[in-house]
Amino acid sequence: MLEDKTLLMEMLRRMVRIRLFEERVIQLVERGEIVGAAHSYIGEEAVAVGACMALRDDDWMTGNHRSHGHPIAKGGDVNKAMAELLGKATGLCKGKGGSMHLADFSVGILGESGILGSSIPTAVGAALGSVLQGNDRVAVPFFGDGASNEGAFHESINLAAIWKLPVVFLCENNQYAVSSSFKKMVASENISDRSAAYNIPGVLVDGQDCIAMYEAVSAAVARARAGEGPSLIEGRTYRYYDHSLGLGRIVRTAYREDEEVELWKQRDPINIHKERLLSQGMATQKEIDAIDAETQRQIDDATEFARQSPYPEPEALFEDMFADPIPLE
Amino acid sequence: MTQTAEQTRNITLTQALNEAMREEMRRDERVFIMGEDIQSGVYGASAGLAQEFGYERVRDCPLSENAFMGAAVGAAAVGMRPIVESAFCFMWVAMDSLVSQASKMRYMFGGQVDLPIVYRASLYYGGSMAAHHSDRSYPLFMHIPGFKVVFASNSYDGKGLMKTAIRDNDPVLFCEDRTILGARGEVPEDDYAIPLGVADVKREGTDVTIVAIGGMVPRALEAADTLAQEGISAEVLDPRTLVPLDRQAILDSVAKTGRLVTVDMAHKTCSAASEIAAIVAMEGFWSLQAPVQRLGTANVHIPFSTALEPLCYPTAETIADAARATLE
């Protein structure tokens, strides 16, 4: 049993931070303050938090289109993340990336990709950098069940395996790629089974349990740091909302049963963790309520920061293309 | 051409590229190379590098172009300076890594990261390699913001531009034209580098400007010899880098001659020659005394037969004909 109270409370804090951040995002999308696409991470918080708490600040990660949760789990700045979603100059990417392209190199986030599977090779390259530089920094690409069918995933996992690179391939299996069930789209029973083809460990984990995720990723990270190569971890989880916020209005045929959604909501990752903390006497209700209240204030502050921040100036359009600039028209 | 040292050596373009990489790998331990079959040096320019620098820094990759071209992005993002050896024909299967990641990452993330990567891309046209292997797709990379595109036409330029490409902090697509890689040229003993965005006049002239790229440069020079015998003075200008493009050098030359022939070996539509023609039409219009002539590869796939393939590309004869047409 994990008895590190500081760690357990920090897991709760980060999961609640993601949940309240995402609830605010839904409101801002409905109010038209966030434009474009936004993909909710609600329901999957334990996967990112359990995994990121097993990493050091200087470890690397890459994300995907559904990645508001990953920077928060990795300890990134919530104000800058919210400002980015509103397209503001103070955002993580100065308003040039938006919801699907959060990146925060200061906490090891090498960026998130709207093209699925596309950032997996990036993470493998970061791990190659660790080997060439002689350090023990690990890279974790987060990707979904859908992306596990991309060639980039298979090429990357083979490359990392033959070179024994310190990568933890982390599949967040939320069971649907837009409206397509992984049971119809993945040939193997579990995505973790795919590790067998690459002669590396593959583990299926309860993705609603942040401690199970933390322990599985910790073992994979230890193996990676020891130079023993990559692992594949599948966190089986569920997204409460449709693929993209607002998509429910245009999906004409139901692709999953309401009963299934309700069943998964009964295994809510935050409730599971709270109940465990209480039942094991690791935290009081008062302490838990304090985290909820403190986090709500933090999200309110982030919203206010984002709203008050300026939009980028027109000159910014031509900035950041090249490190060694050339004339652009 | 600027050749400084009295000490020069006569080496091929392949040897020049090899020397540039070797010297930069000695100078900077962050530089490493990856690609297919490079430890054995099958394709020439990487020959002997594995013996000097070891298999960690000269890495043979599996046939996973998308993965290793994308891994170059990740390695660069964490402080390495990868060189990736490949060919245009193999880049199609890596376009996601090249376009979605290498070209976009810096801008999309608000300038948080520098990506010093050299993608070395061979062009295998002109050797009966048929449709799949004969691609010359560099204009596509001019079209995608985020790449610098370099195209050397001789040994001196090849070595100097490769050094600059390796020292540059952005993704560089370095085009290697197999039709000229074996051509010899003088290269100084001393260290030198050629800046990006500086065109070079390969032959001075007063009647017509021929802008030629890569393997088209020797053909344009041959055309200029023929034209000289007819009393036509052709200036041959090599942009050397397509992104950034030395627009001023092109416009200055056209201001002097009043006539322009643009030549490259990409398909005519949306070629580098098209872009150069458009720039001169917009910014050099009042200098022009005749319509611009644009030469490129026919808009068909490259056929295998030796009876057909040579009909695709510009030749010294068709370049000379185009120059004559501007003087009619």
Interface residues (C-beta under 8 A of the other chain):
Chain A: W60 T62 G91 L92 C93 K94 G95 K96 G97 H101 A103 D104 F105 L110 G111 S113 G114 I115 G117 S118 S119 I120 P121 T122 A123 V124 G125 A126 A127 L128 G129 S130 V131 L132 Q133 R137 A139 G151 A152 E155 S156 N158 L159 I162 W163 E319 D320 M321 F322 A323 D324 I326 P327 L328
Chain B: F32 E56 R57 R59 C61 P62 S64 N66 A67 F68 M69 G70 A71 A72 V73 G74 A75 A76 A77 V78 G79 M80 P82 D96 S97 S100 Q101 M105 R106 Y107 M108 F109 G110 G111 Q112 V113 D114 L115 P116 P145 G146 K148 D168 N169 D170 L196 G197 V243 P244
